[in-house]
Amino acid sequence: MSDHHPASLAERPIERIRRPIDRVIHLENISGFALIGGAVLALVLANSLWSESVAHFWHQHLVVSVGPWVVDESLVHWVNDALMAIFFFVAGLEIKRELVAGDLRNPRKAALPVVAAIGGMVVPALLFVLVAGSEARSGWGVPMATDIAFAVGVLTLLGDRVPSKLKMLLLTLAIVDDLGAIIVIAVFYTASLNVTALMVGVGIVGAMVVLRALGVWWMPIYVLAGTALWFALFESGVHATLAGVICGLLAPAKPRRPHETSAVAAEHLTVEELKSIVFDTRESRSVVDRLIHGIHPFSALLIVPIFAMANTGVPVSLGAITASAGSSASQAIAVGLVVGKPLGITLAAFLAVKGGLASLPDGITWRHMIGLGCLGGIGFTVSLFITELAFTSETIVDEAKLSVLAGSVAAATLGVLILRGAGNIQTDPGPISFRELDATLPASLVAPVAAERVHTN
């Protein structure tokens, strides 16, 4: 890119600082490590001399009132209901991008991860119901979810030992899995329903659709509408985090200016022309891409670790481990994550391939698929989230959380052991173009590559 391009002149000082940071913070494995760090810290504090102080901190109440609406919740519920709405907003953005510009746009490419993800949700839920006692069957949704950051982080640790296409398959599968978890939360974990508040929420969504159709692109109005939607869903009884998903799915996934502005000499342009070129350059990336690039680091490196610290602080003692091991809920979760996930993912993929609906990507073997299925059993974030919604007994919640942690670690270990021995048998496919990479990866992984490409050109 020319040194005289006005956009580069406007952005260069901050970009020199931001690009190296972006290359690190947009990697999914870094967010996985942040998640693990938050969980480990929570476990250490919960089993230390400060355990009561930490518990007291998270159960302090924060009251927020906006006109007639008053929200009085503990800090842990603010984390789960409000901060996690941003987490699910990013998930909604990723889903939208995959539907419009990713593998989910192509039915043939989407068939394998979609069918595998469905199998990976149905089989664990069925095994949970078979194993769990009647008092714990409400938690059937807990082993359905896959933690994308943790799973991709574990897969990344294997490096060149596994085909690169396996990560693409895991990312797409986990995105479909996220969509399934969102539907389960919306339909099955809504305790009561305030129809009036729900209708207000529907009206707000309708207003956002109209604003998009009218070409209103002023971001603050959408932030205000999204906040109002969160309040409406909170009052309705539908889990408020769904507001984030809805807003993410409504965001435009196609750029308003498909082609970048060509480089021109800045000294011959007026201020208005410079502003126009900077606008066109910015709008050559879609709103979805820009939002993921900007919010993903905040979600991955701050919100998710805070969620882990607020929700994984359970006492770990011989008595607690024994009680958890003897709990039907814990047993059902462990079986769902460690057995149900790999069984469901592999079996569904096998049936899809044998039925001619899909085919295995080049270089991917069935051993790779079994290892991938094991990594799908890393529930963690969303599993812990559903645990809070599914059970009312604090004892069962604590036992279930221990099982989610243990089951996720066991699934990760099995996946690594299987994939380490599977090898990377793919042949060198030759250089991959940036356009091909951009059409395949989620924006959170493409953005650093794009920034480096612009910088070097």
C-alpha positions in Angstrom: 0.0 0.0 0.0 1.3 3.4 -0.9 2.6 5.6 2.0 0.4 8.4 0.6 -2.9 6.6 1.0 -5.0 8.8 3.3 -6.4 6.0 5.3 -2.9 4.7 6.0 -1.8 8.3 7.0 -4.7 8.5 9.4 -4.2 5.1 11.0 -0.4 4.4 10.9 0.6 5.7 14.4 -1.9 3.6 16.3 -1.6 0.6 13.9 2.1 0.3 14.7 1.1 -0.5 18.2 -2.1 -2.3 17.6 -1.1 -4.8 14.9 1.4 -6.8 17.1 -1.2 -7.0 19.9 -3.9 -8.0 17.5 -1.9 -10.9 16.2 -1.8 -12.3 19.7 -5.2 -11.5 21.2 -7.2 -12.8 18.2 -5.8 -16.3 18.5 -8.4 -18.7 20.0 -5.8 -20.6 21.9 -4.9 -17.5 23.9 -8.5 -17.1 24.9 -8.6 -20.7 25.9 -5.6 -20.2 28.2 -7.3 -17.1 29.7 -10.4 -19.2 30.4 -8.3 -21.9 32.1 -6.4 -19.3 34.1 -9.7 -17.8 35.4 -11.0 -21.2 36.3 -7.8 -22.2 38.1 -7.7 -18.9 40.0 -11.4 -19.4 41.1 -10.7 -22.9 42.3 -7.6 -21.8 44.3 -9.5 -18.9 46.0 -12.5 -21.1 46.7 -10.2 -23.5 48.6 -8.1 -20.9 50.4 -8.5 -18.8 53.6 -10.2 -16.1 51.5 -13.0 -18.4 50.3 -15.8 -16.7 52.4 -14.6 -13.2 51.3 -14.7 -14.2 47.7 -18.1 -15.8 48.0 -19.4 -12.7 49.7 -18.0 -10.5 47.0 -19.8 -12.4 44.2 -23.1 -12.4 46.1 -23.1 -8.6 46.7 -26.1 -6.9 45.0 -25.9 -4.2 42.3 -29.1 -2.3 41.6 -29.6 -0.6 38.2 -32.8 1.4 37.4 -33.9 2.9 34.1 -37.3 4.6 34.4 -39.8 2.0 35.6 -37.4 -0.9 35.1 -35.3 -1.9 38.1 -32.8 -4.7 38.0 -31.5 -5.9 41.4 -29.1 -8.8 40.9 -26.0 -10.2 42.6 -22.6 -9.7 40.9 -22.5 -13.3 39.7 -25.9 -12.9 38.1 -24.8 -9.6 36.5 -21.8 -11.5 35.0 -24.1 -14.4 33.8 -26.9 -12.2 32.5 -25.2 -9.0 31.3 -21.5 -9.6 30.5 -22.3 -13.0 28.9 -24.7 -11.2 26.6 -21.6 -9.7 25.0 -20.1 -13.2 24.8 -23.2 -14.4 23.0 -23.2 -11.3 20.8 -19.8 -12.3 19.5 -21.2 -15.9 19.0 -24.1 -14.4 17.0 -21.7 -12.4 14.8 -19.6 -15.6 14.1 -22.8 -17.5 13.2 -23.9 -14.7 10.9 -20.6 -14.5 9.2 -20.5 -18.3 8.6 -24.0 -18.3 7.2 -23.3 -15.4 4.8 -19.6 -15.8 3.8 -18.3 -19.0 5.5 -18.7 -22.8 5.1 -22.3 -22.8 6.3 -23.2 -20.9 3.1 -22.2 -23.9 1.0 -24.6 -26.9 1.7 -22.1 -29.5 0.6 -19.3 -28.1 2.8 -21.7 -27.4 5.7 -23.2 -30.9 5.7 -20.5 -32.7 7.6 -20.0 -30.2 10.5 -23.7 -29.5 10.8 -24.7 -33.2 11.0 -21.8 -34.0 13.3 -22.7 -31.1 15.6 -26.4 -32.3 15.7 -25.2 -35.8 16.6 -22.9 -34.3 19.2 -25.8 -32.6 20.9 -28.5 -35.3 20.7 -26.5 -38.3 21.9 -25.0 -36.6 25.0 -28.5 -35.4 26.0 -30.0 -38.9 25.5 -27.2 -40.5 27.6 -27.7 -37.9 30.3 -31.4 -38.7 30.6 -30.6 -42.4 30.7 -28.0 -42.0 33.5 -29.4 -39.2 35.6 -31.9 -39.6 38.4 -35.3 -38.0 38.1 -34.2 -35.1 40.3 -31.4 -34.1 37.9 -32.9 -34.7 34.5 -33.5 -31.0 34.0 -29.7 -30.8 33.3 -29.8 -32.7 30.0 -28.6 -29.6 28.2 -25.4 -29.4 30.2 -23.3 -31.9 28.2 -24.5 -30.7 24.8 -22.2 -27.6 24.5 -18.7 -27.4 23.1 -16.4 -24.6 24.4 -14.9 -23.2 21.1 -12.0 -21.3 22.7 -10.9 -24.2 25.0 -11.3 -26.8 22.2 -9.4 -24.8 19.5 -6.7 -23.9 22.1 -6.1 -27.6 22.8 -6.1 -28.5 19.1 -3.6 -25.6 18.4 -1.2 -27.1 20.9 -0.8 -30.1 18.6 0.6 -27.9 15.9 1.6 -29.7 12.7 0.7 -33.1 14.1 -2.9 -32.7 12.7 -4.1 -31.4 9.4 -5.0 -27.7 9.2 -8.4 -28.6 7.8 -9.2 -30.2 11.2 -9.2 -26.8 12.8 -11.6 -25.5 10.2 -13.9 -28.4 10.8 -13.8 -27.9 14.6 -14.5 -24.2 14.3 -17.5 -24.7 12.0 -18.8 -27.6 14.2 -18.5 -25.5 17.3 -20.3 -22.6 15.7 -23.2 -24.8 14.9 -23.0 -26.2 18.4 -23.3 -22.7 19.8 -26.4 -22.1 17.7 -27.9 -25.3 19.1 -27.1 -24.3 22.7 -28.7 -20.9 22.1 -31.9 -22.5 20.9 -31.9 -24.9 23.9 -31.5 -22.1 26.4 -34.2 -20.0 24.7 -36.8 -22.8 24.5 -36.1 -25.1 27.4 -34.5 -23.0 30.1 -37.1 -20.2 30.4 -38.7 -20.5 33.8 -41.7 -18.1 33.3 -42.9 -15.8 30.6 -44.0 -12.2 30.8 -45.9 -11.9 27.5 -46.1 -8.1 27.6 -42.3 -7.7 28.0 -41.7 -10.3 25.3 -43.9 -8.3 22.9 -41.9 -5.2 23.7 -38.8 -7.1 22.8 -40.3 -8.3 19.5 -41.2 -4.7 18.8 -37.6 -3.6 19.4 -36.3 -6.3 17.1 -38.7 -5.1 14.5 -37.6 -1.5 14.9 -33.9 -2.6 14.4 -34.9 -4.4 11.2 -36.6 -1.3 9.9 -33.6 0.9 10.8 -31.4 -1.5 8.8 -33.8 -1.4 5.8 -33.8 2.4 5.9 -30.0 2.5 5.8 -29.4 3.9 9.3 -25.8 3.1 10.3 -25.3 5.2 13.4 -23.9 2.7 15.9 -25.1 4.4 19.1 -28.8 3.9 18.2 -28.2 0.2 17.8 -26.4 0.1 21.1 -29.4 1.8 22.7 -31.8 -0.6 21.0 -29.7 -3.6 22.0 -29.7 -2.4 25.6 -33.5 -1.9 25.6 -33.9 -5.4 24.1 -31.8 -6.8 26.9 -34.0 -5.2 29.5 -37.2 -6.4 27.7 -36.0 -10.0 27.6 -34.8 -9.9 31.2 -38.3 -8.8 32.3 -39.9 -11.4 30.0 -38.3 -14.4 31.6 -36.5 -15.4 28.4 -32.8 -15.5 29.2 -31.4 -12.0 28.6 -28.2 -13.2 26.9 -30.3 -14.0 23.9 -30.4 -10.3 23.2 -26.8 -10.5 22.3 -27.4 -13.4 19.9 -30.2 -11.5 18.2 -28.2 -8.3 17.7 -25.3 -10.4 16.4 -27.5 -12.1 13.8 -29.0 -8.7 12.7 -25.6 -7.2 12.0 -24.7 -6.8 8.2 -22.3 -9.4 7.1 -21.6 -7.9 3.7 -19.5 -4.7 3.2 -21.3 -1.5 2.1 -18.3 -0.8 -0.2 -17.2 -4.1 -1.7 -14.0 -2.6 -3.3 -11.3 -0.8 -1.5 -10.5 2.7 -2.6 -7.4 2.9 -4.8 -4.3 4.8 -3.5 -4.1 8.5 -4.5 -1.9 11.4 -3.6 -3.3 12.9 -0.4 -1.9 16.4 -1.0 -4.3 16.9 -4.0 -7.4 16.1 -2.0 -9.8 18.3 0.0 -10.7 17.5 3.6 -14.1 16.3 2.4 -12.6 14.0 -0.2 -10.2 12.6 2.4 -13.1 11.9 4.8 -15.0 10.2 1.9 -12.0 7.9 1.1 -11.5 7.0 4.8 -15.2 6.2 5.0 -15.1 4.0 1.9 -12.0 2.2 3.1 -13.6 1.5 6.5 -16.8 0.3 4.8 -15.0 -2.1 2.6 -15.1 -4.4 5.6 -18.5 -5.6 6.8 -20.0 -4.5 10.1 -19.8 -8.1 11.3 -16.0 -8.3 10.6 -15.3 -4.9 12.3 -17.4 -5.8 15.4 -15.7 -9.2 15.8 -12.3 -7.6 15.3 -13.1 -5.0 17.9 -15.1 -6.9 20.5 -13.6 -10.4 20.4 -10.5 -9.5 22.4 -12.7 -7.9 25.1 -14.9 -11.0 25.2 -12.2 -13.6 25.1 -9.7 -12.0 27.4 -11.9 -10.3 29.9 -15.5 -11.5 29.9 -14.8 -15.3 29.7 -12.2 -15.3 32.4 -14.4 -13.2 34.7 -17.2 -15.7 34.0 -14.9 -18.6 34.9 -13.9 -16.8 38.1 -17.5 -16.2 39.1 -18.8 -19.7 38.3 -16.0 -22.3 38.9 -15.2 -21.4 42.5 -16.3 -24.6 44.1 -14.7 -26.4 47.1 -12.5 -29.3 46.0 -12.0 -31.8 48.8 -12.0 -35.5 49.1 -15.6 -35.3 50.5 -16.7 -33.0 47.7 -15.1 -35.2 45.0 -16.7 -38.3 46.6 -20.1 -36.6 46.7 -19.8 -35.5 43.1 -18.7 -39.0 41.9 -21.8 -40.5 43.6 -24.2 -37.9 42.2 -26.4 -39.0 39.3 -26.2 -35.6 37.8 -22.4 -35.6 37.9 -22.2 -39.1 36.4 -24.6 -38.2 33.7 -22.6 -35.1 32.8 -19.3 -37.0 32.7 -20.8 -39.7 30.5 -22.4 -37.1 28.2 -19.1 -35.2 27.7 -16.6 -38.0 27.6 -18.7 -40.7 25.9 -21.7 -39.0 24.3 -19.9 -36.2 22.5 -17.3 -38.3 20.6 -19.9 -41.0 20.0 -22.5 -38.6 18.7 -20.1 -36.6 16.5 -18.4 -39.6 15.0 -21.5 -41.6 14.4 -23.4 -38.7 12.8 -20.5 -37.9 10.6 -20.1 -41.6 9.6 -23.8 -41.8 8.6 -23.6 -38.6 6.7 -20.6 -39.8 4.7 -22.0 -43.3 4.1 -25.3 -41.8 3.1 -23.6 -39.6 0.4 -24.7 -36.4 2.2 -21.1 -35.3 2.9 -17.5 -36.4 2.5 -14.4 -36.3 4.7 -12.1 -33.4 3.8 -8.7 -34.4 2.2 -6.2 -35.6 4.8 -8.9 -36.2 7.5 -9.3 -39.8 8.7 -11.8 -41.4 11.0 -9.3 -41.4 13.7 -9.1 -37.6 13.3 -12.9 -37.5 13.6 -12.9 -39.5 16.8 -10.2 -37.2 18.3 -12.3 -34.2 17.1 -15.3 -35.7 18.8 -13.4 -36.0 22.1 -12.4 -32.3 21.9 -16.1 -31.6 21.3 -16.6 -32.9 24.8 -14.8 -29.9 26.3 -18.0 -28.2 27.6 -16.7 -25.7 30.1 -18.1 -22.1 29.5 -21.6 -22.9 28.0 -21.9 -26.1 30.0 -21.2 -24.2 33.3 -23.7 -21.5 32.0 -26.5 -24.1 31.5 -25.7 -25.7 34.8 -26.7 -22.4 36.6 -30.0 -22.4 34.6 -30.8 -26.1 34.9 -30.5 -26.8 38.7 -31.9 -25.0 41.7 -30.1 -26.9 44.4 -26.7 -25.4 45.2 -25.4 -28.8 46.2 -26.3 -30.2 42.8 -24.9 -27.1 41.1 -21.5 -27.5 42.8 -21.4 -31.2 42.1 -22.3 -30.6 38.4 -19.6 -27.9 38.1 -17.0 -30.3 39.4 -18.2 -32.9 36.8 -18.1 -30.3 34.0 -14.5 -29.4 34.9 -13.4 -33.1 35.3 -15.3 -34.2 32.2 -13.8 -31.4 30.1 -10.3 -32.2 31.2 -10.8 -35.9 30.5 -12.3 -35.2 27.1 -9.3 -32.9 26.2 -6.8 -35.5 27.4 -8.4 -38.2 25.3 -8.6 -36.0 22.3 -4.9 -35.1 22.5 -3.9 -38.7 22.9 -5.9 -39.9 19.9 -4.9 -37.0 17.6 -1.2 -37.2 18.5 -1.2 -40.8 17.1 -3.3 -39.9 14.1 -0.6 -38.0 12.3 -0.8 -35.5 9.5 -1.1 -37.4 6.3 -2.2 -34.6 4.0 -0.1 -33.6 1.1 1.1 -30.1 0.6 -1.8 -28.2 -1.0 0.4 -25.4 -2.2 0.1 -21.7 -1.3 -3.3 -20.6 -0.1 -4.6 -17.2 -1.2 -5.8 -14.6 1.2 -9.2 -14.6 -0.5 -9.6 -18.4 0.2 -8.5 -18.0 3.8 -10.9 -15.1 4.3 -13.8 -17.2 3.0 -13.0 -20.1 5.3 -12.0 -18.7 8.7 -14.0 -16.7 11.2 -13.1 -13.0 11.2 -11.5 -13.3 14.6 -8.8 -15.4 13.1 -8.6 -13.6 9.7 -8.2 -10.0 11.0 -4.6 -10.3 12.1 -3.7 -11.8 8.7 -5.5 -9.1 6.9 -3.8 -6.4 8.9 -0.4 -7.9 8.1 -1.3 -8.2 4.4 -2.2 -4.5 4.2 0.9 -3.5 6.1 3.3 -5.5 3.9 1.7 -4.4 0.6 
